[in-house]
């Protein structure tokens, strides 16, 4: 099963204090790119973890590929990268994010 999992780090341009600026997704490639777990990091570095990301949604949608997000297929303001399981799990377990809050460092 682990071979069919992709870990994605997604930066979103800052919109408001209520929305995360960095998203971490554990994506099930064997199940049409649906989420297994999600981590949200807010501008104040608050970390919210969710092992049931579809609990409160009306319609379940797959996570776009990193290539689609970076090609702006889903709009402006996104930058995504594939990350390791270890990076995802470290944040999941510690709930401490020390990384960048924007993708500006990548350009």
C-alpha positions in Angstrom: 0.0 0.0 0.0 2.8 2.4 0.8 3.9 2.4 -2.9 0.4 3.8 -3.7 0.7 6.8 -1.4 2.0 10.2 -2.4 2.8 13.0 0.0 2.2 16.6 -1.2 3.1 19.9 0.3 1.0 22.7 -1.1 1.6 26.4 -0.5 -1.3 28.8 -1.0 -1.0 32.5 -1.2 -2.2 34.1 2.0 -5.9 35.1 1.9 -7.0 35.4 5.5 -6.2 34.3 9.0 -9.0 31.7 8.8 -7.4 29.8 5.9 -4.2 27.7 6.0 -1.2 28.8 4.0 0.5 25.4 3.8 -1.3 22.1 3.3 0.1 18.7 3.6 -1.7 15.8 1.9 -1.4 12.1 2.2 -2.9 11.0 -1.2 -4.1 7.5 -2.0 -3.0 6.9 -5.6 -4.8 3.5 -5.6 -8.1 5.3 -4.8 -8.4 8.0 -7.4 -6.1 10.5 -5.5 -8.4 10.8 -2.5 -7.0 12.0 0.9 -6.2 9.7 3.7 -4.8 12.4 6.1 -4.4 16.2 5.9 -2.4 18.7 7.8 -3.1 22.5 7.7 -0.6 25.1 8.7 -1.8 28.7 9.3 0.0 32.0 9.1 0.6 32.0 12.9 2.1 28.5 12.5 -0.8 26.8 14.2 -1.0 23.2 13.0 -4.3 21.3 12.5 -4.2 17.6 11.7 -7.1 15.7 10.3 -7.4 11.9 9.8 -10.9 12.2 8.4 -10.6 15.1 5.9 -14.0 14.3 4.2 -16.0 14.3 7.4 -17.7 17.7 6.9 -17.7 18.0 3.1 -20.7 17.7 0.8 -18.8 16.5 -2.3 -15.6 14.4 -2.2 -13.0 15.5 -4.8 -9.7 14.0 -5.6 -6.5 16.0 -5.0 -5.0 17.4 -8.2 -1.5 16.3 -9.2 1.5 18.4 -8.3 2.0 19.1 -12.0 -1.6 20.3 -12.4 -1.3 22.6 -9.4 2.0 24.1 -10.6 0.7 24.5 -14.1 -2.1 26.7 -12.7 -4.8 24.4 -14.0 -6.7 25.0 -10.7 -5.9 28.7 -10.6 -3.2 31.1 -9.4 -1.6 31.2 -6.0 -0.6 27.5 -5.7 2.8 25.8 -5.6 3.0 22.1 -4.8 5.9 19.6 -4.3 6.0 15.9 -3.5 7.6 15.3 -0.1 8.7 12.3 1.8 6.6 10.2 4.1 9.1 11.0 6.9 8.5 14.8 6.5 4.7 14.3 6.6 4.9 11.9 9.6 7.2 14.2 11.5 4.8 17.1 11.3 1.8 14.8 12.0 3.5 13.5 15.2 5.0 16.7 16.5 2.4 19.3 15.3 5.3 21.7 15.0 6.0 23.4 11.7 9.3 25.3 11.3 9.4 25.5 7.5 8.6 28.3 5.1 5.1 29.7 5.0 5.4 30.8 1.4 6.8 29.3 -1.8 8.8 32.5 -2.5 12.1 30.8 -1.6 11.6 28.4 -4.5 11.7 30.9 -7.3 
